[in-house]
């Protein structure tokens, strides 16, 4: 019952006993890997933004068209980045064996219009990862930040913009033009935004 859309399908594979090890250790991993690649090609990327009133993610289709093929970047640097991304994806099992979280961080800096967002879009298309756009000014405290990051999917990119403008770092805020202080109260002890730099680093 439930209609054709709810139908569950499966395949049964039978092999001779003498070929069992080859089927389990070679053939099945190949099939699963091939299936993952097909899923990546068919996957529609999502852009997740924060609903600050409900402290939860809201997803829409990601329509940024930039890829590494269309990105204006030094070819050597471009290859270095794509090689690093590919190496990171292939080493998931290595991270598990050594007890480290499977994640990779990049620090992008520069004035508006220099291509930071386009580079993030190219990374997302290359990896077939969703993007979570995290504006720290919309997060009230470390506890909420932790909850939001725990709700992100495993294969995704978390883009945190203008960190130095959002964490109450006075010297950096004074030195950087364009950092608009919407949360002056938090530096005077009267605001509700209480994200700490140490709290953020613990989650990254």
C-alpha positions in Angstrom: 0.0 0.0 0.0 1.0 3.7 -0.1 1.3 3.9 -3.9 4.1 3.5 -6.3 6.1 6.5 -5.0 6.6 4.7 -1.7 7.7 1.4 -3.2 10.9 0.2 -1.8 13.2 -1.7 -4.2 16.2 -3.8 -3.7 18.6 -6.0 -5.6 20.0 -9.4 -4.6 23.5 -10.4 -5.5 24.6 -14.0 -5.5 28.2 -15.1 -6.0 30.0 -18.3 -5.7 31.8 -18.8 -2.4 35.2 -18.7 -4.0 34.5 -15.2 -5.2 33.0 -13.9 -2.0 36.0 -11.9 -0.8 36.4 -10.2 -4.2 32.8 -9.3 -4.3 32.7 -7.9 -0.7 36.1 -6.1 -0.8 36.2 -4.9 -4.4 33.0 -5.1 -6.3 30.5 -3.8 -3.7 32.8 -0.8 -2.8 33.0 0.1 -6.5 29.2 -0.1 -6.9 28.6 2.1 -3.8 31.3 4.6 -5.0 29.7 4.8 -8.4 26.3 5.3 -6.9 27.6 8.2 -4.8 29.0 9.8 -7.9 25.7 9.6 -9.7 23.9 11.1 -6.6 26.4 14.0 -6.7 25.6 14.7 -10.4 21.9 14.7 -9.8 21.9 16.6 -6.6 20.4 20.1 -6.6 22.5 22.3 -4.3 20.9 24.2 -1.5 21.7 27.6 0.1 20.8 27.6 3.8 20.3 30.9 5.5 19.4 31.6 9.1 16.0 32.6 10.3 17.0 34.8 13.1 13.6 34.9 14.7 13.4 31.1 15.1 17.1 30.2 15.2 16.8 27.6 12.4 18.0 27.2 8.9 15.9 28.0 5.8 16.9 26.4 2.5 16.4 27.6 -1.1 17.9 26.4 -4.3 21.5 27.6 -4.8 21.6 29.4 -8.2 25.1 30.9 -8.2 26.6 29.7 -11.5 30.3 30.2 -10.8 32.5 27.1 -11.2 36.2 26.7 -11.3 36.0 26.6 -15.1 34.5 30.1 -15.1 36.4 31.6 -12.2 39.1 34.1 -13.0 42.0 32.9 -11.0 45.7 32.1 -11.4 45.7 28.5 -12.9 48.4 27.3 -10.5 46.4 28.6 -7.5 43.2 27.1 -8.9 44.7 23.7 -9.4 46.2 23.9 -5.9 42.7 24.5 -4.4 40.9 21.8 -6.4 43.7 19.3 -5.6 43.4 20.1 -1.9 39.6 19.7 -2.0 39.8 16.4 -3.8 42.4 15.1 -1.3 40.2 16.2 1.6 37.2 14.3 0.3 39.2 11.1 -0.4 40.7 11.1 3.2 37.5 10.9 5.1 38.4 7.4 6.4 41.8 8.6 7.4 40.2 11.4 9.6 38.1 8.7 11.2 41.0 6.5 12.0 43.1 9.2 13.6 40.1 10.5 15.6 39.8 13.9 13.9 36.7 15.7 12.8 36.3 15.5 9.0 36.4 19.2 8.1 38.6 21.6 6.2 38.9 25.3 6.8 39.8 28.2 4.5 40.3 31.9 5.4 39.2 34.2 2.6 40.0 37.9 3.0 39.8 41.0 0.8 37.6 44.0 0.0 34.1 43.5 -1.5 34.1 42.4 -5.1 37.4 40.5 -5.1 35.6 37.1 -5.7 35.3 35.5 -2.2 31.7 34.5 -2.7 32.4 33.3 -6.3 35.2 31.1 -4.9 32.8 29.6 -2.3 30.3 28.9 -5.1 33.0 27.2 -7.2 34.0 25.0 -4.2 30.3 24.1 -3.6 29.8 23.1 -7.3 33.1 21.2 -7.3 32.3 19.2 -4.2 28.5 19.1 -4.7 28.1 20.4 -1.2 25.3 22.6 0.1 26.2 26.0 1.6 25.2 27.4 5.0 25.5 31.2 5.1 26.1 32.1 8.7 25.8 35.7 9.7 27.2 35.8 13.3 25.4 39.1 14.0 22.2 37.1 13.9 23.3 34.6 16.5 22.7 35.5 20.1 25.2 33.3 22.0 27.6 30.3 21.9 24.9 27.8 22.8 22.7 28.9 19.8 25.8 28.8 17.6 26.6 25.3 18.6 23.0 24.1 18.0 23.0 25.7 14.5 26.2 24.1 13.5 25.1 20.7 14.8 22.0 21.0 12.4 24.2 21.4 9.3 24.6 18.4 7.1 27.7 16.3 6.9 28.8 17.2 3.4 28.3 21.0 3.4 30.2 24.3 3.4 29.6 26.7 6.3 30.5 30.2 5.1 31.0 32.6 8.0 31.2 36.2 6.8 33.0 39.2 8.5 34.2 37.3 11.6 36.3 40.2 12.8 33.3 42.6 12.5 31.0 40.3 14.5 32.9 39.1 17.5 33.6 42.4 19.3 37.3 42.6 18.5 37.8 46.4 19.1 41.2 46.9 17.5 40.2 45.0 14.3 36.8 46.8 14.1 38.5 50.2 14.3 41.1 49.3 11.7 38.7 47.9 9.1 36.6 50.3 7.1 33.1 49.1 6.3 32.6 47.2 9.6 29.3 48.6 10.7 28.7 48.1 14.4 25.1 47.1 14.8 25.8 45.6 18.2 27.5 48.4 20.1 25.5 47.4 23.2 27.2 44.1 23.4 30.6 45.9 23.9 29.0 48.1 26.5 27.5 45.2 28.4 23.9 45.9 27.5 23.4 43.8 24.4 22.2 40.2 24.0 24.8 39.1 21.5 27.4 37.2 23.5 29.3 35.1 20.9 33.0 34.7 22.0 36.0 34.1 19.7 36.9 31.1 21.8 33.4 29.7 21.5 33.5 30.0 17.7 36.9 28.4 17.4 35.8 25.5 19.5 33.1 24.7 17.0 35.2 25.1 13.8 
